[in-house]
């Protein structure tokens, strides 16, 4: 049986578009950054009971619901989604907290992000990626480590985050682009869930 697959250049273009529409960075504790007009606010997700009720009424699927690997996915793709899901509840709680703070970022948010991503990095490193996906997996791991190093430094040095907004944007964008490229290499669809993170 054959399936229709998007060409690698088309997938790369799609991944670039997803990265370009990614949620803007929170610039600093004292700054409030508006959401892109192309995406719904995380507060629109509603509480879990609200999401379930909307799904029951036939509303479109919640892009932040747990992801299920498409049929025929590789073991690496299944493991990647499991790694992402393992930190999903904490990531959504942090996103909701940042939203409830008027999109302001505090030191505790930085420390929480570090804890979440350290767990995710351990799970990511435990995945055996096939050779054809290894370059994207390595690039994503490197981008995640660079992002984590920046957030760790910001958590340890009050004011650092706000003093380096260009670096914050660069490491966040690199992480998003590398993550999109890895999902594409794993033949996973783009993730439409919008979250707030440092």
GROMACS elastic network, one bead per residue, 0.5 to 0.9 nm:
[ bonds ]
;  ai    aj funct       b0    kb
    5     8     6  0.89321   500
    5   187     6  0.88604   500
    6     9     6  0.82807   500
    6    10     6  0.62004   500
    6    11     6  0.61905   500
    7    10     6  0.51983   500
    7    11     6  0.61528   500
    7    12     6  0.85643   500
    8    12     6  0.59998   500
    8    13     6  0.85440   500
    8   184     6  0.83545   500
    8   185     6  0.84258   500
    9    13     6  0.61329   500
    9    14     6  0.85460   500
   10    13     6  0.50480   500
   10    14     6  0.61446   500
   10    15     6  0.85685   500
   11    15     6  0.60587   500
   11    16     6  0.85382   500
   11   181     6  0.85736   500
   11   184     6  0.64003   500
   11   185     6  0.86908   500
   12    16     6  0.61303   500
   12    17     6  0.86073   500
   12   180     6  0.87092   500
   12   181     6  0.70376   500
   12   184     6  0.73772   500
   13    16     6  0.50641   500
   13    17     6  0.62433   500
   13    18     6  0.86943   500
   14    17     6  0.50831   500
   14    18     6  0.62404   500
   14    19     6  0.86437   500
   14   180     6  0.89903   500
   14   184     6  0.88726   500
   14   190     6  0.83482   500
   15    18     6  0.50625   500
   15    19     6  0.61524   500
   15    20     6  0.85570   500
   15   177     6  0.72573   500
   15   180     6  0.54104   500
   15   181     6  0.62573   500
   15   183     6  0.86719   500
   15   184     6  0.70629   500
   15   190     6  0.72584   500
   16    19     6  0.50644   500
   16    20     6  0.60896   500
   16    21     6  0.86908   500
   16   177     6  0.69138   500
   16   180     6  0.77917   500
   16   181     6  0.83552   500
   17    20     6  0.50143   500
   17    21     6  0.63094   500
   17    22     6  0.87100   500
   18    21     6  0.52425   500
   18    22     6  0.63146   500
   18   176     6  0.87746   500
   18   177     6  0.82567   500
   18   180     6  0.74563   500
   18   190     6  0.72327   500
   18   191     6  0.86039   500
   18   192     6  0.84087   500
   19    22     6  0.50722   500
   19    23     6  0.87376   500
   19   173     6  0.73059   500
   19   174     6  0.89944   500
   19   176     6  0.59601   500
   19   177     6  0.53689   500
   19   178     6  0.89658   500
   19   179     6  0.89753   500
   19   180     6  0.69746   500
   20    23     6  0.87205   500
   20   173     6  0.85275   500
   20   177     6  0.84613   500
   21    24     6  0.84335   500
   21    36     6  0.74388   500
   21    38     6  0.71046   500
   21    39     6  0.78845   500
   22    25     6  0.89818   500
   22    36     6  0.79611   500
   22    39     6  0.85096   500
   22   173     6  0.80324   500
   22   176     6  0.74471   500
   22   194     6  0.78207   500
   23    35     6  0.63917   500
   23    36     6  0.63614   500
   23    39     6  0.78607   500
   23   194     6  0.66966   500
   23   195     6  0.72861   500
   23   196     6  0.73217   500
   23   197     6  0.89079   500
   24    27     6  0.87369   500
   24    33     6  0.71983   500
   24    34     6  0.76927   500
   24    35     6  0.65380   500
   24    36     6  0.68292   500
   24   169     6  0.79894   500
   24   172     6  0.89284   500
   24   173     6  0.88319   500
   24   196     6  0.85869   500
   25    28     6  0.89502   500
   25    33     6  0.71371   500
   25   165     6  0.86391   500
   25   168     6  0.73795   500
   25   169     6  0.60596   500
   25   172     6  0.72802   500
   25   173     6  0.86556   500
   25   196     6  0.79864   500
   25   197     6  0.73966   500
   25   198     6  0.66233   500
   26    29     6  0.81180   500
   26    31     6  0.71901   500
   26    32     6  0.67195   500
   26    33     6  0.56153   500
   26    34     6  0.86931   500
   26   103     6  0.71658   500
   26   104     6  0.72819   500
   26   105     6  0.69536   500
   26   165     6  0.87310   500
   26   168     6  0.85946   500
   26   169     6  0.86615   500
   26   196     6  0.78321   500
   26   197     6  0.72842   500
   26   198     6  0.58424   500
   27    30     6  0.81285   500
   27    31     6  0.59048   500
   27    32     6  0.72847   500
   27    33     6  0.68564   500
   27   104     6  0.86645   500
   27   105     6  0.81951   500
   27   161     6  0.73916   500
   27   162     6  0.61033   500
   27   164     6  0.86027   500
   27   165     6  0.56987   500
   27   166     6  0.88846   500
   27   168     6  0.75092   500
   27   169     6  0.80837   500
   27   198     6  0.80215   500
   28    31     6  0.51505   500
   28    32     6  0.77416   500
   28   104     6  0.71998   500
   28   105     6  0.61264   500
   28   106     6  0.82122   500
   28   159     6  0.79764   500
   28   160     6  0.87959   500
   28   161     6  0.58631   500
   28   163     6  0.80572   500
   28   164     6  0.89119   500
   28   165     6  0.74943   500
   28   198     6  0.85039   500
   29    32     6  0.80304   500
   29   103     6  0.88961   500
   29   104     6  0.53805   500
   29   106     6  0.54972   500
   29   107     6  0.80625   500
   29   159     6  0.80581   500
   29   161     6  0.80024   500
   29   162     6  0.68562   500
   30   104     6  0.64717   500
   30   105     6  0.74816   500
   30   106     6  0.88236   500
   30   162     6  0.79555   500
   31   103     6  0.79601   500
   31   104     6  0.61733   500
   31   105     6  0.79055   500
   31   162     6  0.83923   500
   32   102     6  0.69768   500
   32   103     6  0.53701   500
   32   104     6  0.55495   500
   32   105     6  0.83678   500
   33   103     6  0.66877   500
   33   104     6  0.81598   500
   34    37     6  0.84519   500
   34   103     6  0.80291   500
   35    38     6  0.82089   500
   35    39     6  0.70776   500
   35    40     6  0.78826   500
   35    41     6  0.66611   500
   36    39     6  0.57560   500
   36    40     6  0.81701   500
   36    41     6  0.86558   500
   37    40     6  0.75179   500
   37    41     6  0.89657   500
   39    42     6  0.88375   500
   39   194     6  0.74096   500
   40    43     6  0.82112   500
   40    44     6  0.65109   500
   40    45     6  0.83521   500
   40   194     6  0.75276   500
   41    44     6  0.53878   500
   41    45     6  0.76029   500
   41    99     6  0.88108   500
   41   194     6  0.74459   500
   41   195     6  0.85079   500
   42    45     6  0.55211   500
   42    46     6  0.79728   500
   42    95     6  0.75568   500
   42    96     6  0.71568   500
   42    99     6  0.73950   500
   42   193     6  0.84082   500
   42   194     6  0.60765   500
   42   195     6  0.61091   500
   42   196     6  0.75393   500
   43    46     6  0.58849   500
   43    47     6  0.85754   500
   43    96     6  0.70499   500
   43    99     6  0.70244   500
   43   100     6  0.84648   500
   44    47     6  0.89635   500
   45    48     6  0.81678   500
   45    50     6  0.80100   500
   45    51     6  0.66463   500
   45    62     6  0.75790   500
   45    63     6  0.88286   500
   45    64     6  0.79153   500
   46    49     6  0.78529   500
   46    50     6  0.55076   500
   46    51     6  0.60571   500
   47    50     6  0.51048   500
   47    51     6  0.62955   500
   47    52     6  0.87160   500
   48    51     6  0.50399   500
   48    52     6  0.61857   500
   48    53     6  0.85833   500
   49    52     6  0.50801   500
   49    53     6  0.61237   500
   49    54     6  0.86427   500
   50    53     6  0.50503   500
   50    54     6  0.61823   500
   50    55     6  0.86039   500
   51    54     6  0.51644   500
   51    55     6  0.61825   500
   51    56     6  0.85546   500
   51    61     6  0.88271   500
   51    62     6  0.68957   500
   51    65     6  0.87193   500
   52    55     6  0.50921   500
   52    56     6  0.60723   500
   52    57     6  0.86541   500
   52    62     6  0.87359   500
   53    56     6  0.50007   500
   53    57     6  0.62646   500
   53    58     6  0.88362   500
   53    59     6  0.87135   500
   54    57     6  0.50929   500
   54    58     6  0.65398   500
   54    59     6  0.52070   500
   54    60     6  0.78834   500
   54    61     6  0.85062   500
   54    62     6  0.86679   500
   55    58     6  0.52008   500
   55    59     6  0.50413   500
   55    60     6  0.66493   500
   55    61     6  0.61854   500
   55    62     6  0.73821   500
   56    59     6  0.72418   500
   58    61     6  0.82205   500
   59    62     6  0.84010   500
   60    63     6  0.86615   500
   61    64     6  0.86555   500
   61    65     6  0.77496   500
   62    65     6  0.53291   500
   62    66     6  0.89158   500
   62   192     6  0.89376   500
   62   193     6  0.80744   500
   63    66     6  0.83708   500
   63    67     6  0.85303   500
   63   191     6  0.70638   500
   63   192     6  0.52809   500
   63   194     6  0.81217   500
   64    67     6  0.79902   500
   64    88     6  0.88369   500
   64    92     6  0.86125   500
   64   191     6  0.82014   500
   64   192     6  0.72995   500
   64   194     6  0.75852   500
   64   195     6  0.88713   500
   65   193     6  0.82530   500
   66    81     6  0.87025   500
   66    85     6  0.65501   500
   66    88     6  0.81295   500
   67    81     6  0.67395   500
   67    82     6  0.85906   500
   67    84     6  0.89943   500
   67    85     6  0.75873   500
   67   191     6  0.86415   500
   68    71     6  0.89089   500
   68    78     6  0.80215   500
   68    81     6  0.74687   500
   68    82     6  0.89605   500
   69    72     6  0.81799   500
   69    73     6  0.60915   500
   69    74     6  0.87546   500
   69    77     6  0.70086   500
   69    78     6  0.57830   500
   69    81     6  0.71297   500
   69   188     6  0.73311   500
   70    73     6  0.56815   500
   70    78     6  0.88369   500
   70   187     6  0.87634   500
   70   188     6  0.74407   500
   70   189     6  0.87819   500
   73    76     6  0.80335   500
   73    77     6  0.60020   500
   73    78     6  0.66401   500
   73   186     6  0.78274   500
   73   187     6  0.74529   500
   73   188     6  0.80285   500
   74    77     6  0.51572   500
   74    78     6  0.64121   500
   74    79     6  0.86282   500
   74   130     6  0.89933   500
   74   186     6  0.73874   500
   74   187     6  0.86607   500
   75    78     6  0.50842   500
   75    79     6  0.60583   500
   75    80     6  0.85117   500
   75   127     6  0.88314   500
   75   128     6  0.84117   500
   75   129     6  0.84538   500
   76    79     6  0.50136   500
   76    80     6  0.60049   500
   76    81     6  0.86514   500
   76   127     6  0.62958   500
   76   128     6  0.62864   500
   76   129     6  0.54888   500
   76   130     6  0.73951   500
   76   186     6  0.74394   500
   77    80     6  0.50435   500
   77    81     6  0.63066   500
   77    82     6  0.86071   500
   77   129     6  0.84911   500
   77   183     6  0.78916   500
   77   186     6  0.55294   500
   77   187     6  0.77396   500
   77   188     6  0.71872   500
   78    81     6  0.53020   500
   78    82     6  0.62342   500
   78    83     6  0.87077   500
   79    83     6  0.61195   500
   79    84     6  0.86324   500
   79   123     6  0.85496   500
   79   124     6  0.82877   500
   79   126     6  0.89242   500
   79   127     6  0.64082   500
   79   128     6  0.86935   500
   80    83     6  0.50771   500
   80    84     6  0.62737   500
   80    85     6  0.85916   500
   80   123     6  0.81912   500
   80   124     6  0.67517   500
   80   127     6  0.71658   500
   80   183     6  0.86755   500
   80   186     6  0.88906   500
   81    84     6  0.50501   500
   81    85     6  0.60126   500
   81    86     6  0.85415   500
   82    85     6  0.50098   500
   82    86     6  0.60802   500
   82   123     6  0.86904   500
   83    86     6  0.52128   500
   83    87     6  0.71312   500
   83    88     6  0.88757   500
   83   119     6  0.87640   500
   83   120     6  0.61729   500
   83   121     6  0.86366   500
   83   122     6  0.88679   500
   83   123     6  0.55048   500
   83   124     6  0.64209   500
   83   127     6  0.88344   500
   84    87     6  0.57956   500
   84    88     6  0.61889   500
   84   120     6  0.67550   500
   84   123     6  0.85338   500
   84   124     6  0.85619   500
   85    89     6  0.76244   500
   86    89     6  0.75533   500
   86    90     6  0.86403   500
   86   119     6  0.85532   500
   86   120     6  0.76146   500
   86   123     6  0.87128   500
   87    90     6  0.55424   500
   87    91     6  0.60414   500
   87    92     6  0.86570   500
   87   116     6  0.62559   500
   87   117     6  0.79978   500
   87   119     6  0.74204   500
   87   120     6  0.65811   500
   88    92     6  0.60268   500
   88    93     6  0.84911   500
   88   116     6  0.89089   500
   89    92     6  0.52123   500
   89    93     6  0.61607   500
   89    94     6  0.86842   500
   90    93     6  0.50251   500
   90    94     6  0.62029   500
   90    95     6  0.85792   500
   90   112     6  0.86124   500
   90   113     6  0.89888   500
   90   116     6  0.69552   500
   91    94     6  0.51794   500
   91    95     6  0.61753   500
   91    96     6  0.86365   500
   91   112     6  0.87838   500
   91   113     6  0.76762   500
   91   116     6  0.69162   500
   91   195     6  0.79020   500
   91   196     6  0.86646   500
   91   197     6  0.81320   500
   92    96     6  0.60540   500
   92    97     6  0.84889   500
   92   195     6  0.68940   500
   92   196     6  0.83064   500
   93    96     6  0.51147   500
   93    97     6  0.61135   500
   93    98     6  0.86637   500
   94    97     6  0.50115   500
   94    98     6  0.61831   500
   94    99     6  0.85528   500
   94   109     6  0.69653   500
   94   112     6  0.73530   500
   94   113     6  0.76497   500
   94   195     6  0.86956   500
   94   196     6  0.75315   500
   94   197     6  0.73624   500
   95    98     6  0.52150   500
   95    99     6  0.62110   500
   95   100     6  0.86514   500
   95   194     6  0.89485   500
   95   195     6  0.54337   500
   95   197     6  0.60866   500
   96   100     6  0.60902   500
   96   101     6  0.86292   500
   96   195     6  0.80798   500
   96   196     6  0.75088   500
   97   100     6  0.50065   500
   97   101     6  0.62414   500
   97   102     6  0.89235   500
   97   103     6  0.84969   500
   97   109     6  0.84007   500
   97   196     6  0.88512   500
   98   101     6  0.51215   500
   98   102     6  0.67887   500
   98   103     6  0.51045   500
   98   104     6  0.62237   500
   98   105     6  0.64074   500
   98   106     6  0.84945   500
   98   109     6  0.75427   500
   98   196     6  0.65459   500
   98   197     6  0.76367   500
   98   198     6  0.89652   500
   99   102     6  0.53998   500
   99   104     6  0.76875   500
   99   196     6  0.71259   500
  100   103     6  0.69472   500
  100   104     6  0.86729   500
  101   104     6  0.55455   500
  101   105     6  0.76720   500
  102   105     6  0.87820   500
  103   196     6  0.79386   500
  105   108     6  0.83408   500
  105   109     6  0.63145   500
  105   110     6  0.77297   500
  105   197     6  0.87418   500
  105   198     6  0.70845   500
  106   109     6  0.53276   500
  106   110     6  0.68014   500
  107   110     6  0.51632   500
  107   111     6  0.64031   500
  107   112     6  0.86459   500
  107   154     6  0.80812   500
  107   155     6  0.57568   500
  107   156     6  0.85024   500
  107   158     6  0.73875   500
  108   111     6  0.50742   500
  108   112     6  0.60504   500
  108   113     6  0.85790   500
  108   155     6  0.78211   500
  109   112     6  0.50216   500
  109   113     6  0.61370   500
  109   114     6  0.86428   500
  109   155     6  0.85135   500
  109   197     6  0.82063   500
  109   198     6  0.73509   500
  110   113     6  0.51452   500
  110   114     6  0.62994   500
  110   115     6  0.87847   500
  110   151     6  0.61806   500
  110   152     6  0.73759   500
  110   154     6  0.72048   500
  110   155     6  0.53695   500
  110   197     6  0.85574   500
  110   198     6  0.64306   500
  111   114     6  0.51235   500
  111   115     6  0.63406   500
  111   116     6  0.87456   500
  111   151     6  0.79261   500
  111   152     6  0.72725   500
  111   154     6  0.89512   500
  111   155     6  0.58115   500
  111   156     6  0.86188   500
  112   115     6  0.51509   500
  112   116     6  0.62330   500
  112   117     6  0.86475   500
  113   116     6  0.51110   500
  113   117     6  0.60717   500
  113   118     6  0.84118   500
  113   148     6  0.83864   500
  113   151     6  0.77322   500
  113   152     6  0.89022   500
  113   197     6  0.72752   500
  113   198     6  0.72273   500
  114   117     6  0.52722   500
  114   118     6  0.59305   500
  114   119     6  0.86618   500
  114   148     6  0.62929   500
  114   149     6  0.88017   500
  114   151     6  0.66594   500
  114   152     6  0.63314   500
  114   155     6  0.84323   500
  115   118     6  0.52424   500
  115   119     6  0.64937   500
  115   120     6  0.87690   500
  116   119     6  0.54595   500
  116   120     6  0.63565   500
  116   121     6  0.87622   500
  117   121     6  0.58997   500
  117   122     6  0.85372   500
  117   144     6  0.80305   500
  117   148     6  0.71293   500
  118   121     6  0.50894   500
  118   122     6  0.63838   500
  118   123     6  0.88424   500
  118   145     6  0.89961   500
  118   148     6  0.78207   500
  119   122     6  0.52601   500
  119   123     6  0.64882   500
  119   124     6  0.86792   500
  120   123     6  0.51857   500
  120   124     6  0.60365   500
  120   125     6  0.86276   500
  121   125     6  0.60776   500
  121   126     6  0.86108   500
  121   141     6  0.74485   500
  121   144     6  0.76477   500
  121   145     6  0.80456   500
  122   125     6  0.52958   500
  122   126     6  0.64488   500
  123   126     6  0.51458   500
  123   127     6  0.68503   500
  124   127     6  0.55565   500
  124   128     6  0.89192   500
  124   137     6  0.86574   500
  124   141     6  0.77165   500
  125   128     6  0.79613   500
  125   141     6  0.79295   500
  128   134     6  0.88269   500
  129   132     6  0.81041   500
  129   133     6  0.60835   500
  129   134     6  0.57195   500
  129   137     6  0.71799   500
  130   133     6  0.54754   500
  130   134     6  0.61054   500
  131   134     6  0.50024   500
  131   135     6  0.77993   500
  132   135     6  0.72563   500
  132   136     6  0.86055   500
  132   185     6  0.81267   500
  133   136     6  0.56095   500
  133   137     6  0.62291   500
  133   138     6  0.86991   500
  133   182     6  0.73707   500
  133   185     6  0.58529   500
  133   186     6  0.69171   500
  134   138     6  0.59366   500
  134   139     6  0.84354   500
  134   182     6  0.89753   500
  135   138     6  0.51820   500
  135   139     6  0.61161   500
  135   140     6  0.86051   500
  135   182     6  0.86975   500
  136   140     6  0.60628   500
  136   141     6  0.85217   500
  136   178     6  0.69511   500
  136   179     6  0.82631   500
  136   181     6  0.63117   500
  136   182     6  0.50349   500
  136   183     6  0.87480   500
  136   185     6  0.69869   500
  137   140     6  0.51491   500
  137   141     6  0.61302   500
  137   142     6  0.85908   500
  137   178     6  0.82310   500
  137   179     6  0.84141   500
  137   181     6  0.86720   500
  137   182     6  0.58944   500
  137   185     6  0.87720   500
  138   141     6  0.50921   500
  138   142     6  0.61255   500
  138   143     6  0.85849   500
  139   142     6  0.51275   500
  139   143     6  0.61578   500
  139   144     6  0.85659   500
  139   175     6  0.89366   500
  139   178     6  0.61780   500
  139   179     6  0.85945   500
  139   181     6  0.88919   500
  139   182     6  0.82960   500
  140   143     6  0.50390   500
  140   144     6  0.60150   500
  140   145     6  0.85066   500
  140   174     6  0.84032   500
  140   175     6  0.65374   500
  140   176     6  0.86139   500
  140   177     6  0.83103   500
  140   179     6  0.56399   500
  140   180     6  0.88279   500
  140   181     6  0.80492   500
  140   182     6  0.67825   500
  141   144     6  0.50456   500
  141   145     6  0.60848   500
  141   146     6  0.85858   500
  141   175     6  0.85880   500
  141   178     6  0.83873   500
  141   179     6  0.88249   500
  142   145     6  0.51205   500
  142   146     6  0.61839   500
  142   147     6  0.85988   500
  142   175     6  0.85057   500
  142   178     6  0.88848   500
  143   146     6  0.51146   500
  143   147     6  0.61423   500
  143   148     6  0.85378   500
  143   171     6  0.69119   500
  143   172     6  0.83715   500
  143   174     6  0.59190   500
  143   176     6  0.85313   500
  143   177     6  0.89277   500
  143   178     6  0.67538   500
  143   179     6  0.85448   500
  144   147     6  0.50544   500
  144   148     6  0.60310   500
  144   149     6  0.85256   500
  144   171     6  0.81559   500
  144   172     6  0.85964   500
  144   174     6  0.83409   500
  144   175     6  0.56309   500
  144   178     6  0.85839   500
  144   179     6  0.87187   500
  145   149     6  0.60129   500
  145   150     6  0.85806   500
  145   175     6  0.89340   500
  146   149     6  0.51103   500
  146   150     6  0.63148   500
  146   151     6  0.87530   500
  146   171     6  0.64792   500
  146   174     6  0.89327   500
  146   175     6  0.83347   500
  147   150     6  0.52090   500
  147   151     6  0.62712   500
  147   152     6  0.85810   500
  147   168     6  0.79071   500
  147   170     6  0.87988   500
  147   171     6  0.50482   500
  147   172     6  0.63127   500
  147   174     6  0.82916   500
  147   175     6  0.68731   500
  148   151     6  0.50871   500
  148   152     6  0.59000   500
  148   153     6  0.84410   500
  148   171     6  0.88113   500
  149   152     6  0.51294   500
  149   153     6  0.61708   500
  149   154     6  0.85997   500
  150   153     6  0.51986   500
  150   154     6  0.61969   500
  150   155     6  0.86440   500
  150   161     6  0.82544   500
  150   167     6  0.80107   500
  150   168     6  0.73016   500
  150   171     6  0.77142   500
  151   155     6  0.60161   500
  151   156     6  0.85629   500
  151   161     6  0.76971   500
  151   168     6  0.82494   500
  151   198     6  0.74763   500
  152   155     6  0.50693   500
  152   156     6  0.62472   500
  152   157     6  0.86636   500
  153   156     6  0.51499   500
  153   157     6  0.60759   500
  153   158     6  0.89687   500
  153   160     6  0.73957   500
  153   161     6  0.82904   500
  154   157     6  0.51822   500
  154   158     6  0.64553   500
  154   159     6  0.72006   500
  154   160     6  0.50197   500
  154   161     6  0.50815   500
  154   162     6  0.86550   500
  155   158     6  0.66484   500
  155   159     6  0.89199   500
  155   160     6  0.80937   500
  155   161     6  0.81161   500
  156   160     6  0.84934   500
  157   160     6  0.55998   500
  157   161     6  0.82279   500
  158   161     6  0.75363   500
  158   162     6  0.88106   500
  159   162     6  0.55049   500
  159   163     6  0.62277   500
  159   164     6  0.88899   500
  160   163     6  0.50874   500
  160   164     6  0.63266   500
  160   165     6  0.89992   500
  161   164     6  0.54427   500
  161   165     6  0.65284   500
  161   167     6  0.86619   500
  161   168     6  0.70433   500
  161   198     6  0.89053   500
  162   165     6  0.57910   500
  162   168     6  0.86889   500
  163   166     6  0.88111   500
  164   167     6  0.54476   500
  164   168     6  0.63237   500
  164   169     6  0.88170   500
  165   169     6  0.61327   500
  165   170     6  0.85342   500
  166   169     6  0.51698   500
  166   170     6  0.60967   500
  166   171     6  0.87059   500
  167   171     6  0.61016   500
  167   172     6  0.83840   500
  168   171     6  0.55247   500
  168   172     6  0.61120   500
  168   173     6  0.84974   500
  168   198     6  0.80733   500
  169   172     6  0.52293   500
  169   173     6  0.59431   500
  169   174     6  0.84364   500
  170   173     6  0.52169   500
  170   174     6  0.60162   500
  170   175     6  0.85099   500
  171   174     6  0.50629   500
  171   175     6  0.60619   500
  171   176     6  0.86062   500
  172   175     6  0.51057   500
  172   176     6  0.62343   500
  172   177     6  0.86827   500
  172   198     6  0.82510   500
  173   176     6  0.50393   500
  173   177     6  0.60815   500
  173   178     6  0.84620   500
  174   177     6  0.51803   500
  174   178     6  0.59816   500
  174   179     6  0.83571   500
  175   178     6  0.52557   500
  175   179     6  0.59798   500
  175   180     6  0.85695   500
  176   179     6  0.50972   500
  176   180     6  0.61554   500
  176   181     6  0.86227   500
  177   180     6  0.51367   500
  177   181     6  0.61948   500
  177   182     6  0.86680   500
  178   181     6  0.50151   500
  178   182     6  0.61659   500
  178   183     6  0.86445   500
  179   182     6  0.51082   500
  179   183     6  0.62178   500
  179   184     6  0.85424   500
  180   183     6  0.51451   500
  180   184     6  0.61147   500
  180   185     6  0.86093   500
  180   190     6  0.67729   500
  180   191     6  0.82879   500
  181   184     6  0.50084   500
  181   185     6  0.61154   500
  181   186     6  0.85949   500
  182   185     6  0.50021   500
  182   186     6  0.61527   500
  182   187     6  0.85905   500
  182   188     6  0.85714   500
  183   186     6  0.50339   500
  183   187     6  0.62187   500
  183   188     6  0.50256   500
  183   189     6  0.68677   500
  183   190     6  0.69147   500
  183   191     6  0.86286   500
  184   188     6  0.56601   500
  184   189     6  0.68667   500
  184   190     6  0.74696   500
  185   188     6  0.75703   500
  186   189     6  0.88853   500
  188   191     6  0.85126   500
  191   194     6  0.85441   500
